[in-house]
């Protein structure tokens, strides 16, 4: 992950840009989804690129939830909600059958 800081020409405003090549992670997720998982205990559920975690944190901060922390229980609950959302299904590493069976897709 790379972070770039941009300073506006007025010298007052700053923008921070975070960049990450997520393609290898998403391709790996796709490959893992095609493989059977033999157990529900300790199974690999998702691989989430750091830039997406950062985006989710920033969105929460914008909503006024400035107390959320990356590895805290609130963030765990947020990640759980996001992974149940079809918009973020490509981050999952388990198949639709496993998600439905285990109740994670509903």
Secondary structure, 3 states (H helix, E strand, C coil): CEEEEEECCCCCCEEEEEECCCHHHHHHHHHHHCCCCCCCCCCCCECCCHHHHHHHHHHHHHCCCCCCCCCCHHHHHHHHHHHHCHHHHHHECCCHHHHHHHCCCC
